[in-house]
Amino acid sequence: MESASFHHEHALLEWQIELGATEAISDVPVNRYDVPAVVEKPKVAEVPAGGFVPMAKEDPVALAEQAAKTASTLEELRAAMAAFDHCDLKKGARNLVFSDGTPGARVMLVGEAPGRDEDREGRPFVGKAGQLLDKMLAAIQMGRNHAEAPVYITNVLPWRPPQNRDPKPHEIAMMKPFLLRHIELAAPQVLVLVGNWSCQTLLGKRGITRLRGQWTQVAGLPALPMFHPAYLLRSPEFKREAWADLLSLKKKVQDG
């Protein structure tokens, strides 16, 4: 008659088999308390002397340059910008703000970034600052859709920064290739850099009170830095200087 001890030991053996044991008795007794003379180090993949190679990350500026180059028309450029998903501003914006006015106009204005009204309508300079800009241009017989002296308008950034904060350097860097291509395709004869961030992007300089009114060169074109209309709304005492700049722009266009 089988003893209770046999059944207990048999049950323990079945339990070990279920756990994956394949041998009940080894050929050589093993002393688990012995320390091996040589401890083999785990093998690791060889790496350069400088350390582990980081995973390659996509360069958004390089991707923007590639996407911009593929556009041969303004419509294609707009589509390329709409498909560009590497700028986080796109996630919080309602609309892509591409341009307004007359493509092919002799004068192209480059602003900074859309505000709330621009984000809502999908066009640059449509809020209070835009209304002042229209009055400024009308004073020198120019306008977005002026019959004889139309202008074309865009921004450095096509998407509104949250709470209208200043653009960040990496945002400017990744959208600059699109802006330069925009200038090439629009082919104006004169550029107007509206505000500090437009100057920072295209001239690498800031300080609009120092830069304004001084003609310079951008992408092989004559360029005039001017006060942003939003700045003039806050500081109307600078409208005299803004008027002088407008007259300088009018003369440049008339002289060809």
C-alpha positions in Angstrom: 0.0 0.0 0.0 1.4 3.4 -1.0 2.3 5.7 1.8 1.2 9.3 2.2 4.9 10.3 1.9 5.0 8.8 -1.6 2.0 10.7 -2.7 3.5 13.9 -1.3 6.8 13.5 -3.1 5.0 12.5 -6.3 3.0 15.7 -6.2 6.1 17.8 -5.6 7.7 16.2 -8.7 4.7 16.9 -10.9 4.7 20.5 -9.6 8.4 21.0 -10.6 7.7 19.5 -14.0 4.9 22.0 -14.5 7.4 24.7 -13.6 9.7 23.6 -16.5 12.2 21.3 -14.7 13.8 18.8 -17.2 16.2 17.0 -15.0 15.6 15.5 -11.6 19.2 14.4 -10.9 22.4 16.0 -12.3 25.4 13.8 -13.4 27.7 15.9 -11.2 26.8 17.2 -7.7 26.5 21.0 -7.6 27.6 23.0 -4.6 25.6 26.2 -4.9 27.8 27.9 -2.3 31.0 27.6 -4.4 32.2 30.9 -6.1 33.4 30.3 -9.7 37.0 31.1 -10.4 36.1 33.2 -13.5 32.9 35.1 -13.8 32.0 35.6 -17.5 30.9 39.1 -18.3 27.7 39.4 -20.4 28.5 40.2 -24.0 27.4 43.6 -25.2 27.4 45.1 -28.7 30.4 47.1 -29.6 29.9 50.8 -29.6 32.1 53.7 -30.6 34.6 55.2 -28.2 32.3 58.2 -27.6 29.6 56.0 -26.2 26.3 54.6 -27.4 25.0 55.8 -30.7 21.8 57.8 -30.2 18.8 57.1 -32.3 18.7 59.3 -35.4 16.2 62.1 -35.1 14.6 63.9 -38.0 15.8 67.4 -38.5 12.7 69.6 -39.0 14.7 72.4 -40.7 16.1 70.0 -43.3 12.6 68.5 -43.8 11.2 72.0 -44.3 13.9 72.9 -46.8 13.1 69.8 -48.7 9.4 70.4 -48.7 9.8 74.0 -49.7 12.0 73.1 -52.7 9.4 70.8 -54.1 6.9 73.7 -54.4 6.9 75.3 -57.8 3.8 77.5 -57.3 2.3 79.4 -54.4 -0.6 76.8 -54.3 1.9 74.0 -54.0 3.8 75.9 -51.3 0.6 76.4 -49.3 -0.1 72.7 -49.6 3.4 71.8 -48.5 3.1 74.0 -45.4 -0.3 72.6 -44.6 1.2 69.1 -44.7 4.2 70.0 -42.5 3.5 68.4 -39.1 6.8 69.2 -37.3 5.8 72.6 -35.9 3.8 72.3 -32.7 2.1 75.6 -33.4 0.0 73.8 -36.0 -1.7 71.7 -33.3 -3.1 74.6 -31.4 -4.1 76.8 -34.4 -7.5 76.9 -36.2 -6.2 77.8 -39.6 -3.1 78.1 -41.7 -2.5 81.8 -42.4 -0.7 81.8 -45.7 -1.2 85.1 -47.4 -3.5 87.9 -48.5 -3.4 90.6 -51.2 -2.3 90.2 -54.8 0.2 87.5 -55.8 2.8 89.0 -58.1 2.5 92.5 -56.6 5.7 94.6 -56.7 5.6 95.0 -52.9 5.5 92.1 -50.5 5.1 92.7 -46.7 6.3 90.1 -44.2 4.7 90.3 -40.8 5.4 88.3 -37.7 2.7 85.8 -36.8 -1.1 85.5 -36.8 -3.1 86.8 -33.9 -6.6 85.7 -32.8 -8.5 87.4 -35.6 -6.0 86.1 -38.3 -6.2 82.6 -36.9 -10.0 82.7 -37.1 -10.2 84.0 -40.6 -7.1 82.4 -42.1 -5.7 85.7 -43.5 -2.9 88.0 -42.2 -3.5 91.4 -40.8 -7.3 91.4 -40.4 -7.5 92.6 -36.8 -7.0 96.1 -35.4 -3.4 96.2 -36.5 -4.4 95.0 -40.0 -7.0 97.8 -40.2 -4.3 100.3 -39.4 -2.0 98.8 -41.9 -4.7 99.2 -44.6 -5.0 102.8 -43.7 -1.3 103.3 -43.9 -1.1 101.7 -47.3 -4.1 103.7 -48.6 -2.3 106.9 -47.5 0.4 106.2 -50.2 -2.1 104.9 -52.7 -1.4 101.2 -52.1 -3.5 98.3 -50.9 -4.0 94.6 -50.9 -6.2 94.7 -54.0 -5.4 98.2 -55.2 -6.0 98.5 -58.9 -2.7 100.2 -59.7 -0.4 99.5 -56.7 -1.4 96.2 -55.0 0.6 94.6 -52.3 1.1 91.0 -51.2 1.2 90.1 -47.5 2.5 87.1 -45.5 4.0 86.3 -42.1 7.1 84.6 -40.7 4.9 82.0 -39.0 1.7 80.7 -40.6 0.2 79.5 -37.3 -0.8 81.5 -34.2 1.5 81.1 -31.2 -0.5 80.5 -28.0 -1.7 83.7 -26.3 0.1 85.6 -29.0 3.5 84.9 -27.4 6.7 85.7 -29.2 8.0 83.2 -31.7 10.6 80.8 -30.5 13.9 80.4 -32.3 13.3 76.7 -33.3 9.9 77.7 -34.7 11.4 80.5 -36.8 14.2 78.2 -38.0 11.9 75.5 -39.3 9.5 77.9 -41.0 12.2 80.1 -42.6 12.8 77.8 -45.6 9.1 78.1 -46.4 9.3 81.9 -46.1 12.3 82.2 -48.4 10.6 80.0 -51.0 7.5 82.1 -50.6 9.5 85.2 -51.5 11.0 83.5 -54.5 7.6 82.3 -55.8 5.8 85.6 -55.2 8.7 87.4 -56.9 8.2 90.9 -55.6 10.5 93.8 -56.4 10.5 95.3 -52.9 10.2 93.7 -49.4 8.8 95.4 -46.3 9.9 93.8 -43.0 7.1 94.6 -40.6 8.2 94.4 -37.0 11.0 92.9 -35.0 10.5 89.3 -35.7 10.5 89.8 -39.4 13.8 91.5 -39.1 15.1 88.9 -36.8 14.2 86.1 -39.3 15.4 87.8 -42.5 18.2 90.0 -41.3 19.4 88.2 -38.2 18.9 91.5 -36.3 16.5 93.0 -33.8 15.8 96.5 -32.6 13.1 98.0 -34.9 13.6 101.5 -33.6 17.2 101.4 -34.9 16.5 99.4 -38.1 13.4 101.1 -39.3 13.7 103.4 -42.3 17.1 102.0 -43.4 17.0 100.2 -46.8 18.8 96.9 -46.8 18.9 93.7 -48.8 17.0 90.4 -48.3 17.2 87.6 -50.8 18.7 90.0 -53.4 15.8 92.4 -53.0 15.7 95.9 -51.5 14.0 95.6 -48.1 12.7 98.2 -45.7 12.1 97.5 -42.0 9.1 99.3 -40.6 7.2 99.5 -37.3 4.5 96.9 -36.8 1.0 98.5 -36.8 0.4 96.8 -33.4 3.3 98.7 -32.0 2.0 102.0 -33.4 -1.4 101.3 -31.7 0.5 101.0 -28.4 2.9 103.9 -29.2 1.2 106.4 -31.5 4.0 108.9 -30.9 6.0 106.9 -33.5 3.5 107.5 -36.3 5.6 110.4 -37.6 8.5 107.9 -38.2 6.1 105.4 -39.8 4.8 108.0 -42.2 8.4 108.8 -43.2 9.0 105.2 -43.9 5.8 104.9 -46.0 6.9 107.9 -48.1 10.3 106.2 -48.6 8.5 103.0 -49.7 6.4 104.9 -52.2 9.4 106.6 -53.7 11.3 103.3 -54.0 8.4 101.8 -55.9 7.9 104.8 -58.2 11.6 105.0 -59.0 11.5 101.3 -59.9 
